[in-house]
Amino acid sequence: MSTAAGTKVRLAELVATLSLGTDLGMAQPMEHVLRQSLIALRLAERLGLDESERVVVYYVGLLAWVGCHVDAYEQAKWFGDDTVFKGDSRKVDMGRPLAAGSFVVGHLGSSRPLVHRARTGLAFLGDGRRAVRDMVENHWVATNELAARLALGDDVRDSLYQTFERWDGKGAPAEARGAQIHLAARLVNLADVVEVFHRAGGIEAAVAVARERSGTQFDPGLVTLFCAEAPALFSALDAATNWDAVIAAEPALAVVLTEEQLDASLEAIGDFVDIKSPWTIGHSRGVAELAAQAARGLGLSAADIVLVRRAGLLHDLGRLGVSNAIWDKRGPLTTPELERVRLHPYLTERMLASSAGLAPLGAIALQHHERLDGSGYPRGLTGSAMTVPGKLLAAADAYRAMTEARPHRPALTADRAAAELRDGVSRSLFDADCVDAVLRAGGHAVKRRRNLPAGLTPREVEVLRLLVRGLSYKEIAQELVISRKTAGAHVGHIYVKLGVSNRARASLYAMKHGLMGSE
């Protein structure tokens, strides 16, 4: 299949892309999971595993922790920043009661006032242990569901089920111990932790933690092999080509997704991302369908309609990198919290950029919070720098979000959301044609109007004509019976929409597009 002309998308690329979001959700730098997977594969090769066995190690390595964000809402409720909690957990041997207890207590109610932390601690004594068990179980259920939707086999899913098992039998769900644990799960469990310690303290630190947890968390035989081969296992892991190395390391013949398989996989990933917060369940698919229908209404090509829909499914992938303590906060966000929120479209683009087939989707998805006047984020693009698919996605996302409840506000009615979107057009936030297309797709009656270039409104064309003739703001205001301030605002919006900065360039645009004639 191709998301751009002649470009194919492999299953490995899709799963590796999702792993980058998993990294962010665990407070790890991007490519932690890729490096972990390479370590596990290198160990598998030294064990002499055949191709089919290495395929299992490959996909388990990339997907083992993907379910960790499913309970981010509950994790944030108990432990504050869920990403920090998950990141710090790798530093502790959770099979040691004192260490595990100290870790949990130290994170209960993290970053909250002392009174709140005390209340959280008391509540945890009653429901906390059950909540933690549920989190582990939910992780498996969600990961298994995603693996099934990606058409991965039972051998991969069985190993994913044992992600949290331990050699000493003290893991979860504590149904296996020792050699009962699938080899792929044992390899990935070891590779995950040693990669973290290697990044922080080099080979010595990685070897030390492996030996310390040998026979408890880790398979002693694998630890012996790892310690003997550590320098070679970590060789070139710090290179800037981990993505290429992981994609090239897929053991079997490269699985290239068909059009139908890619659509199904992107739907699965979009749904999976939305589960991160109870406030966004169904959001990505809703935006994708609305944007695609609007694209049809605008007469976009079949290829662009497909691109818009697929970008809509993935537009919030970067949300995985922001804590639920922010997403689910009921009060106003602080300035640092707002800055984290403003990063999520960039993170989406960054994750998709590694794959040639998925990068075009990232370029569109990046724009879903951009605004024509440059007031959006993450890049402050103006209308001239935004693409039509990007403008459509921005309008569709805004409309859909307004009609959904959020922790800080109730859902707006469809009519109120439509009014807000139209007001955004008047303030040069959204493209008029794209808003009309989105509203039609949403079932609203929209008056047919002259198809004006650059999303100009009829009133803005009137102002443009007077501006081009050399009238001042005051004279434009007198001519149209509006205030001088309103006339100035119209001119500002016109400049933004046309991508110009002065009257002379606005004149050239007006002449080129035949805007100086009478109605």
C-alpha positions as CSV (number, residue, x, y, z in Angstrom):
1,M,0.0,0.0,0.0
2,S,1.2,3.6,-0.4
3,T,0.4,6.6,1.7
4,A,2.5,8.6,-0.8
5,A,3.1,7.6,-4.4
6,G,5.1,4.5,-4.7
7,T,5.8,4.2,-1.0
8,K,5.0,1.0,0.8
9,V,4.4,0.5,4.6
10,R,5.6,-2.6,6.4
11,L,4.1,-4.0,9.5
12,A,7.5,-3.6,11.2
13,E,7.5,0.2,10.5
14,L,4.0,0.6,12.0
15,V,4.9,-1.3,15.2
16,A,8.2,0.4,15.5
17,T,6.5,3.8,15.2
18,L,4.1,2.9,18.0
19,S,7.1,1.9,20.1
20,L,8.3,5.5,20.0
21,G,5.1,6.6,21.6
22,T,5.5,3.8,24.2
23,D,9.0,5.3,25.0
24,L,7.5,8.7,25.7
25,G,4.7,7.2,27.8
26,M,7.3,5.5,30.0
27,A,9.5,8.7,30.4
28,Q,12.2,7.1,28.3
29,P,14.0,8.8,25.4
30,M,12.7,7.8,22.0
31,E,14.3,4.6,20.7
32,H,14.6,2.9,24.1
33,V,12.3,0.2,22.9
34,L,14.2,0.0,19.6
35,R,17.5,-0.5,21.4
36,Q,15.9,-3.0,23.8
37,S,14.6,-5.0,20.8
38,L,18.1,-5.1,19.2
39,I,19.6,-6.3,22.4
40,A,17.0,-9.1,22.7
41,L,17.5,-10.1,19.0
42,R,21.2,-10.2,19.4
43,L,20.8,-12.5,22.5
44,A,18.4,-14.6,20.5
45,E,20.9,-15.1,17.7
46,R,23.6,-16.1,20.2
47,L,21.2,-18.7,21.6
48,G,20.7,-20.1,18.0
49,L,17.0,-19.4,17.8
50,D,15.5,-20.1,14.4
51,E,13.8,-17.5,12.2
52,S,10.2,-18.2,13.5
53,E,11.4,-17.9,17.1
54,R,13.2,-14.7,16.4
55,V,10.1,-13.3,14.8
56,V,8.3,-13.7,18.1
57,V,11.2,-12.0,20.0
58,Y,11.1,-9.2,17.4
59,Y,7.4,-8.3,17.9
60,V,7.3,-9.0,21.6
61,G,10.3,-6.6,21.9
62,L,8.5,-3.8,20.1
63,L,5.1,-4.3,21.8
64,A,5.9,-5.5,25.3
65,W,5.2,-2.2,27.1
66,V,2.6,-0.7,24.7
67,G,-0.2,-1.4,27.0
68,C,1.3,0.6,29.8
69,H,-0.6,3.8,28.9
70,V,-4.0,2.1,29.0
71,D,-4.3,2.6,32.8
72,A,-2.6,6.0,32.7
73,Y,-5.7,7.6,34.1
74,E,-5.6,5.3,37.2
75,Q,-1.9,5.6,37.5
76,A,-2.1,9.4,37.5
77,K,-4.8,9.2,40.1
78,W,-2.6,7.2,42.5
79,F,0.9,8.3,41.6
80,G,0.8,11.8,40.0
81,D,2.7,11.9,36.8
82,D,2.1,8.4,35.3
83,T,5.1,8.7,32.9
84,V,7.5,9.4,35.8
85,F,6.1,6.5,37.8
86,K,6.6,4.0,34.9
87,G,10.1,5.4,34.1
88,D,11.2,5.1,37.7
89,S,9.9,1.5,38.1
90,R,12.7,0.2,36.0
91,K,15.2,1.3,38.6
92,V,13.7,-1.0,41.3
93,D,13.6,-4.7,41.7
94,M,9.8,-4.9,42.3
95,G,10.2,-8.5,43.6
96,R,11.8,-7.3,46.8
97,P,9.0,-6.3,49.2
98,L,10.9,-3.6,51.0
99,A,12.1,-2.0,47.8
100,A,8.7,-2.3,46.1
101,G,6.9,-0.9,49.1
102,S,9.3,2.0,49.4
103,F,8.9,2.8,45.7
104,V,5.1,2.7,45.8
105,V,4.9,4.8,49.0
106,G,7.3,7.3,47.6
107,H,5.2,7.9,44.5
108,L,1.7,7.9,46.1
109,G,0.2,11.3,45.5
110,S,3.4,12.5,43.9
111,S,3.7,16.3,43.4
112,R,0.5,16.9,45.3
113,P,0.0,18.7,48.7
114,L,0.9,16.8,51.8
115,V,-2.8,16.5,52.9
116,H,-3.7,15.0,49.5
117,R,-0.8,12.6,49.7
118,A,-1.9,11.4,53.1
119,R,-5.5,10.8,51.8
120,T,-4.2,8.9,48.8
121,G,-2.0,6.7,51.0
122,L,-5.0,5.8,53.2
123,A,-7.1,5.1,50.1
124,F,-4.4,2.9,48.7
125,L,-4.4,0.7,51.8
126,G,-8.0,-0.2,50.9
127,D,-8.1,-0.3,47.1
128,G,-4.5,0.1,46.0
129,R,-3.3,-3.5,45.7
130,R,-6.4,-4.5,43.8
131,A,-5.9,-1.4,41.5
132,V,-2.3,-2.4,40.8
133,R,-3.3,-5.9,39.9
134,D,-6.0,-4.6,37.6
135,M,-3.5,-2.3,35.9
136,V,-1.3,-5.3,35.0
137,E,-4.3,-7.3,33.8
138,N,-5.6,-4.4,31.8
139,H,-2.2,-3.9,30.2
140,W,-2.3,-7.5,28.9
141,V,-5.9,-7.3,27.7
142,A,-5.2,-4.1,25.7
143,T,-1.9,-5.4,24.3
144,N,-3.5,-8.7,23.3
145,E,-6.3,-6.8,21.6
146,L,-3.9,-4.6,19.7
147,A,-1.7,-7.6,18.7
148,A,-4.8,-9.4,17.4
149,R,-5.9,-6.4,15.4
150,L,-2.4,-6.2,13.9
151,A,-2.9,-9.9,12.9
152,L,0.0,-11.1,15.0
153,G,-0.1,-14.8,16.0
154,D,-0.8,-16.6,19.2
155,D,2.9,-17.2,19.8
156,V,3.5,-13.5,20.0
157,R,0.4,-12.9,22.1
158,D,1.3,-15.7,24.6
159,S,4.7,-14.2,25.2
160,L,3.2,-10.7,25.6
161,Y,0.9,-12.1,28.3
162,Q,4.0,-12.9,30.3
163,T,5.5,-9.4,30.1
164,F,5.4,-8.9,33.9
165,E,6.3,-12.5,34.9
166,R,9.6,-13.1,36.9
167,W,12.0,-16.0,37.0
168,D,11.3,-16.4,40.8
169,G,7.5,-16.6,40.2
170,K,6.8,-13.3,42.0
171,G,5.6,-11.4,38.9
172,A,2.2,-10.9,37.5
173,P,-0.1,-12.6,36.9
174,A,2.2,-15.1,38.8
175,E,1.1,-18.0,36.7
176,A,4.6,-19.0,35.6
177,R,8.1,-19.1,36.9
178,G,11.5,-20.2,35.6
179,A,11.5,-22.0,32.3
180,Q,7.7,-21.9,32.2
181,I,8.1,-18.3,31.1
182,H,8.3,-18.1,27.3
183,L,11.9,-17.4,26.2
184,A,10.9,-14.2,24.2
185,A,9.4,-12.7,27.4
186,R,12.5,-13.5,29.4
187,L,14.8,-12.0,26.7
188,V,12.8,-8.8,26.5
189,N,12.4,-8.4,30.2
190,L,16.2,-8.5,30.6
191,A,16.9,-6.3,27.6
192,D,14.5,-3.6,28.8
193,V,16.2,-3.1,32.1
194,V,19.8,-3.4,31.0
195,E,19.2,-0.9,28.2
196,V,18.1,1.7,30.8
197,F,21.1,1.0,33.1
198,H,23.5,1.0,30.2
199,R,22.3,4.4,29.0
200,A,22.7,5.8,32.5
201,G,26.0,4.2,33.6
202,G,27.5,2.2,30.7
203,I,28.3,-1.5,30.3
204,E,29.4,-1.8,34.0
205,A,26.0,-0.6,35.3
206,A,24.1,-2.9,32.9
207,V,26.1,-5.9,33.9
208,A,25.8,-5.1,37.6
209,V,22.0,-4.8,37.5
210,A,21.7,-8.1,35.5
211,R,23.8,-9.9,38.1
212,E,22.0,-8.3,41.0
213,R,18.6,-9.5,39.7
214,S,19.8,-12.9,38.4
215,G,17.6,-15.7,39.7
216,T,14.9,-13.2,40.9
217,Q,13.7,-11.1,38.0
218,F,15.9,-12.6,35.3
219,D,16.8,-16.0,33.9
220,P,20.3,-16.8,35.4
221,G,21.3,-18.6,32.1
222,L,20.4,-15.5,30.1
223,V,22.3,-13.3,32.6
224,T,25.4,-15.4,32.2
225,L,25.2,-15.1,28.4
226,F,24.5,-11.4,28.6
227,C,27.4,-10.6,30.9
228,A,29.8,-12.6,28.7
229,E,28.6,-10.8,25.5
230,A,27.7,-7.4,26.8
231,P,30.3,-5.3,24.8
232,A,29.2,-6.9,21.6
233,L,25.5,-6.7,22.5
234,F,25.7,-2.9,23.1
235,S,27.9,-2.3,20.0
236,A,26.7,0.6,17.9
237,L,23.5,1.1,19.9
238,D,24.2,4.8,20.3
239,A,24.3,5.3,16.6
240,A,21.7,7.5,14.9
241,T,20.4,4.6,12.8
242,N,18.6,2.4,15.4
243,W,15.4,2.8,13.4
244,D,17.0,1.5,10.2
245,A,18.7,-1.3,12.2
246,V,15.5,-2.5,13.7
247,I,13.5,-2.4,10.5
248,A,16.3,-4.3,8.7
249,A,16.5,-6.8,11.6
250,E,13.0,-8.2,11.0
251,P,13.7,-11.9,10.9
252,A,11.2,-13.1,8.3
253,L,10.4,-11.7,4.9
254,A,9.2,-8.1,5.2
255,V,5.4,-8.0,5.6
256,V,4.1,-5.2,3.4
257,L,0.6,-4.1,4.4
258,T,-2.2,-4.0,1.8
259,E,-4.5,-1.0,1.7
260,E,-7.1,-2.8,3.7
261,Q,-4.6,-4.0,6.3
262,L,-3.1,-0.6,6.7
263,D,-6.4,1.0,7.3
264,A,-7.4,-1.6,9.8
265,S,-4.0,-1.2,11.6
266,L,-4.2,2.6,11.7
267,E,-7.8,2.3,13.1
268,A,-6.5,0.0,15.8
269,I,-3.6,2.4,16.7
270,G,-5.9,5.4,16.7
271,D,-8.4,3.6,19.0
272,F,-5.5,2.5,21.2
273,V,-4.1,6.0,21.6
274,D,-7.6,7.3,22.6
275,I,-7.8,4.8,25.5
276,K,-5.1,6.8,27.3
277,S,-7.8,9.1,28.7
278,P,-11.5,8.3,29.3
279,W,-12.2,11.8,27.9
280,T,-10.9,11.0,24.4
281,I,-12.2,7.5,23.7
282,G,-13.4,7.5,20.1
283,H,-12.0,10.9,19.3
284,S,-9.4,10.0,16.6
285,R,-11.8,7.8,14.6
286,G,-14.5,10.5,14.9
287,V,-12.1,13.2,13.6
288,A,-10.8,10.9,10.8
289,E,-14.3,10.1,9.5
290,L,-15.5,13.8,9.7
291,A,-12.3,15.1,8.0
292,A,-12.6,12.4,5.2
293,Q,-16.3,13.2,4.6
294,A,-15.5,16.9,4.5
295,A,-12.6,16.3,2.0
296,R,-15.1,14.6,-0.3
297,G,-17.4,17.5,0.0
298,L,-14.5,19.9,-1.0
299,G,-13.8,17.7,-4.1
300,L,-10.3,16.6,-3.0
301,S,-8.8,13.8,-4.9
302,A,-9.3,10.2,-3.8
303,A,-5.6,10.0,-2.7
304,D,-6.0,13.2,-0.6
305,I,-9.2,11.9,1.0
306,V,-7.3,8.7,2.1
307,L,-4.4,10.8,3.4
308,V,-6.7,13.0,5.4
309,R,-8.5,10.1,7.0
310,R,-5.3,8.2,7.9
311,A,-3.7,11.4,9.3
312,G,-6.9,11.8,11.4
313,L,-6.5,8.4,12.8
314,L,-3.0,9.1,14.0
315,H,-3.2,12.9,14.7
316,D,-3.1,12.4,18.5
317,L,-0.3,9.8,18.6
318,G,1.8,12.4,20.5
319,R,-0.6,12.4,23.4
320,L,1.2,9.3,24.6
321,G,4.1,11.6,25.6
322,V,2.1,13.8,27.9
323,S,1.1,12.7,31.4
324,N,-2.5,12.0,32.3
325,A,-2.0,14.3,35.3
326,I,-2.2,17.0,32.6
327,W,-4.8,15.5,30.2
328,D,-7.3,14.7,33.0
329,K,-6.8,17.8,35.2
330,R,-10.1,19.4,36.1
331,G,-8.7,22.8,36.8
332,P,-6.7,25.3,34.7
333,L,-3.3,24.2,33.4
334,T,-0.1,25.9,34.5
335,T,2.3,27.4,32.0
336,P,4.6,24.4,32.1
337,E,1.7,22.1,31.6
338,L,0.4,24.1,28.7
339,E,3.9,23.8,27.1
340,R,3.7,20.0,27.4
341,V,0.3,20.0,25.7
342,R,1.6,22.2,22.9
343,L,4.3,19.6,22.1
344,H,2.0,16.7,21.3
345,P,1.5,17.5,17.6
346,Y,5.2,17.8,17.2
347,L,5.7,14.4,18.9
348,T,3.2,12.9,16.5
349,E,5.1,14.2,13.5
350,R,8.4,13.2,15.0
351,M,7.2,9.6,15.5
352,L,5.9,9.3,12.0
353,A,8.8,11.0,10.3
354,S,11.1,7.9,10.6
355,S,8.9,5.9,8.1
356,A,8.9,7.1,4.5
357,G,5.4,5.7,4.1
358,L,4.0,7.3,7.3
359,A,5.8,10.6,7.1
360,P,3.2,12.2,4.8
361,L,0.6,11.5,7.5
362,G,2.7,13.2,10.1
363,A,3.1,16.3,8.0
364,I,-0.7,16.6,7.9
365,A,-1.3,15.6,11.5
366,L,1.2,18.2,12.7
367,Q,-1.2,20.9,11.6
368,H,-4.3,20.0,13.6
369,H,-3.7,22.7,16.2
370,E,-2.3,25.3,13.8
371,R,-4.4,28.4,13.0
372,L,-4.4,30.6,10.0
373,D,-3.3,33.7,11.9
374,G,-0.3,32.0,13.3
375,S,-1.7,31.7,16.8
376,G,-1.7,27.9,16.8
377,Y,0.9,25.3,17.8
378,P,3.4,23.7,17.7
379,R,5.0,25.8,14.9
380,G,2.8,28.9,14.7
381,L,2.1,28.3,11.0
382,T,0.1,30.8,9.1
383,G,-2.5,30.0,6.5
384,S,-0.1,30.2,3.6
385,A,2.1,27.5,5.2
386,M,-0.8,25.2,5.9
387,T,-2.1,22.6,3.4
388,V,-5.7,22.1,2.6
389,P,-5.7,18.6,4.2
390,G,-4.1,20.3,7.3
391,K,-6.7,23.0,7.4
392,L,-9.5,20.4,7.1
393,L,-8.0,18.3,9.9
394,A,-7.7,21.4,12.1
395,A,-11.4,22.3,11.6
396,A,-12.6,18.7,12.1
397,D,-10.5,18.2,15.2
398,A,-11.8,21.5,16.8
399,Y,-15.4,20.6,16.0
400,R,-15.2,17.1,17.3
401,A,-13.4,18.2,20.5
402,M,-16.0,20.8,21.2
403,T,-18.8,18.3,21.0
404,E,-17.0,16.0,23.5
405,A,-16.8,16.5,27.2
406,R,-13.4,17.4,28.7
407,P,-12.4,17.3,32.4
408,H,-12.6,21.1,32.6
409,R,-15.8,21.6,30.7
410,P,-19.0,19.9,29.5
411,A,-19.6,19.0,25.8
412,L,-21.0,21.8,23.6
413,T,-24.1,21.1,21.6
414,A,-23.6,20.6,17.9
415,D,-25.1,24.0,17.1
416,R,-23.0,25.8,19.6
417,A,-19.8,24.0,18.3
418,A,-20.8,25.1,14.8
419,A,-21.2,28.7,15.9
420,E,-17.8,28.6,17.6
421,L,-16.2,27.2,14.4
422,R,-17.8,29.9,12.3
423,D,-16.6,32.5,14.8
424,G,-13.1,31.1,14.3
425,V,-13.5,31.8,10.6
426,S,-14.3,35.4,11.3
427,R,-11.2,35.7,13.5
428,S,-9.0,34.1,10.8
429,L,-8.4,30.9,12.9
430,F,-10.0,28.5,10.4
431,D,-10.3,28.3,6.7
432,A,-13.9,29.2,5.6
433,D,-14.2,26.6,2.9
434,C,-12.9,23.9,5.2
435,V,-15.2,24.9,8.0
436,D,-18.2,24.8,5.6
437,A,-17.2,21.3,4.5
438,V,-16.8,20.1,8.1
439,L,-20.1,21.5,9.1
440,R,-21.9,20.0,6.1
441,A,-20.3,16.7,7.0
442,G,-21.5,17.1,10.5
443,G,-25.1,17.6,9.3
444,H,-25.4,21.3,9.5
445,A,-27.1,23.5,6.9
446,V,-24.5,25.7,5.2
447,K,-25.4,28.5,2.8
448,R,-23.8,28.1,-0.6
449,R,-21.5,31.1,-1.2
450,R,-19.3,32.2,-3.9
451,N,-16.1,30.2,-4.0
452,L,-13.6,32.8,-3.0
453,P,-9.8,32.1,-2.9
454,A,-7.7,31.7,0.2
455,G,-10.9,31.3,2.4
456,L,-11.7,35.0,2.1
457,T,-15.2,36.0,3.1
458,P,-17.4,38.3,1.0
459,R,-16.8,41.1,3.6
460,E,-13.1,40.6,3.4
461,V,-13.2,40.9,-0.4
462,E,-15.0,44.2,0.0
463,V,-12.3,45.4,2.4
464,L,-9.6,44.1,0.1
465,R,-11.0,46.1,-2.9
466,L,-11.0,49.3,-0.9
467,L,-7.5,48.6,0.5
468,V,-6.1,48.0,-2.9
469,R,-7.5,51.3,-4.1
470,G,-5.4,53.0,-1.4
471,L,-8.1,53.8,1.2
472,S,-6.9,54.2,4.8
473,Y,-8.4,52.1,7.7
474,K,-10.5,55.2,8.6
475,E,-11.7,55.6,5.0
476,I,-12.5,51.9,4.7
477,A,-14.5,52.1,8.0
478,Q,-16.5,55.1,6.7
479,E,-17.2,53.4,3.4
480,L,-18.5,50.2,5.0
481,V,-20.0,51.8,8.1
482,I,-17.8,49.8,10.5
483,S,-15.4,50.9,13.2
484,R,-11.8,51.7,12.4
485,K,-10.7,48.9,14.7
486,T,-12.9,46.4,12.8
487,A,-11.5,47.6,9.5
488,G,-8.0,47.1,10.8
489,A,-8.9,43.6,12.0
490,H,-10.2,42.7,8.6
491,V,-7.0,43.9,6.9
492,G,-5.0,41.8,9.3
493,H,-7.0,38.7,8.6
494,I,-6.7,39.3,4.8
495,Y,-2.9,39.6,5.0
496,V,-2.8,36.3,7.0
497,K,-5.0,34.5,4.5
498,L,-3.2,35.7,1.5
499,G,0.2,35.2,3.0
500,V,1.3,38.8,2.4
501,S,2.4,41.7,4.6
502,N,1.6,44.9,2.7
503,R,-1.0,46.5,0.4
504,A,1.2,46.2,-2.7
505,R,1.4,42.4,-2.5
506,A,-2.3,42.2,-1.6
507,S,-3.0,44.2,-4.8
508,L,-1.0,41.7,-6.9
509,Y,-3.0,38.8,-5.4
510,A,-6.3,40.6,-6.0
511,M,-5.5,41.2,-9.6
512,K,-4.2,37.7,-10.2
513,H,-7.4,36.1,-8.8
514,G,-9.8,38.6,-10.4
515,L,-11.1,40.0,-7.2
516,M,-11.4,43.6,-8.3
517,G,-14.5,43.1,-10.5
518,S,-18.0,43.8,-9.4
519,E,-20.1,41.1,-7.8
